[in-house]
Amino acid sequence: MRSKYTYDESGVTFFYYALTILSLVVAPATVYLLFGKKNSQEAAKPKTVKLRLRKPKAKSSAVNIKLALIAVGWVLIFLLSYKVKTTEVKEAKMWDPYEILGIDNGESEEVITRAYRKLSLKWHPDKVSQDMKEEAGEKMAEINRAHKTLTNPEARENYEKYGNPDGMQTQSMGIALPKLLVEAHTSPFVLMLYGLVFGFVMPFYVGRWWYNSTRYQKDHILNPTMSTFFKNIREHISQRNLIELLTAASEFAEDDLKYRPSEEAVLKSLVEKIRRVSQVYAYDVFSISKKFTSKDAWKANVLLHAHFFRIKVDDVELADQQQQVVMTALTLVHRGLLQISTTHNWFACSILLMNISQMLVQGVYCYDAPLIQLPGITWQNQPQIFKEKKLYSVHQLMRLPAAEQRQALSVLGDKQFEEAIRAAKAIPRLEIARVLLTVVGDKVITPASIVTLIVKVRIANAPNKIEPRGKGVAVADIEDIDDNDTAAIEDFVSNFAEREKGVKRTPTEAYCPYFAGRKDSQWWLSFANYQSGKLVVPPVRISDLVSERVVVLQFQAPPQKETYRFHLTIKSDSYIGSDVMQEVQMTVVDRSVLPPEPPVVDDISEPEEDSIAAQMAQMRGQQMGARRGNDDSSDEE
């Protein structure tokens, strides 16, 4: 069967095609623009008190263009829908001789002839009035064709095979595109459109995507930044040098954060304020980096230290850039510098970077008293509180009776005191409930064995003490399991993953008034060798600690028999003074102290003599004997 392709002359099918494609694009885009971004922005919106806020962003031209395109799309959808509704669609009708003669399929020739004669009497042109002769002529022609088709064997066979008494016909296939697209006078414009889309627009966007993707690492950090970090970070490096290295990131040289000569005077004024404050309240005086001397790094360093010392930036544009610098720096610490440090297993360097994370979130300088996180506590009145009341940390304050708390913070007014106590209650007090080092299935730790570290941590002042449970199997509390109960420990470890499956914990938002964005409270669990100062396992990031959490880690025991000391450290990435550290000892003993392995019982019986297995074994034995005989004879020769 030959096929003939025709374009849509009337445009009816093209309207359906265009309406379908347009709806598939415009409807999801509208839902995403109205609800998708709104939900993500609502989730990222901070709910705690903020003293530093970013300038609200004006709607970009890209957003306005998207809105305009979606509006145009909906207008086209309504126009096409109206066109589809009002356009008459002519349905192709199959020619059926049985229907024309008014008989059922498969009737005999006698019935066909009788029906033909009856219709001929009714529709013969000589039998009708003058005004119906034309209609009767057309009707009679159809009746004659139907009678001929059903009475002629060849015509009837063609109809039954191909649906047409004349045999196989050309099949017409319609394409839902207007013929205008292929006509000669419009072809130059169509070619120009194709050239514009495939020769310019598509290569431009693909090239821009490729360029941006090759500039960044998988953690969305610029490649030059990671190269700078790799070349300059060291295991034994000071916190001050780490901050200077952080400001050398290429992100601070981008268009929105780079140094501008018009900012010189404001930045120099900030430098003087920072120096005055650091001389009085800090351990070291602020100075410009001698290693990273670019103006962009200098600007980032000044803005970061102004944040650490809580010096207000009067310039609105520069203040907004400062908050952007702080957020960018926090990302660079978490995904860049800390990743490099933990890859090298540097414990001391990793701890310093975690301290910098706390400084960025709280807007404090290193070695500041944790009490300064509370509203109303400043560098001016904190030394007075410490001198008079010997009060240094937030948790120390919360352990006091209510009357003594008010007396200790007598420098604050009543309203400020209430705000300070409210904030102090929100700062978590962490405690390590249980630490267990074990080799699953054994009561001792032997050289090079796989050691399992089980740590249970708890927030003592958590508002909700009920820990969510998963839908897995019931597992005993690790606090209730004895150190020597190997069966219970093995059961706990084997079922731990199943227990955690399906557990949903919503992390709490950290109280950080000097950090403009939302910051969820998270923790790092580090386990380091005391003698070598190296991390035994990479730090585990606990992002969903609500009330309590169990962490299970595994590492290989050292090859030498000895007693080893480890530092178990849990540090907050948001608060200062909430960290906990515990020394853990592990004794590695010789394998000889392990009980002997039970003998393996071989339950495989000998095959019966008449079985196929016995015959095959006998044949193998004969072949082996023949080989030995040949080998012995060759040796004698």
Disulfide bonds with the S-S distance in Angstrom:
none
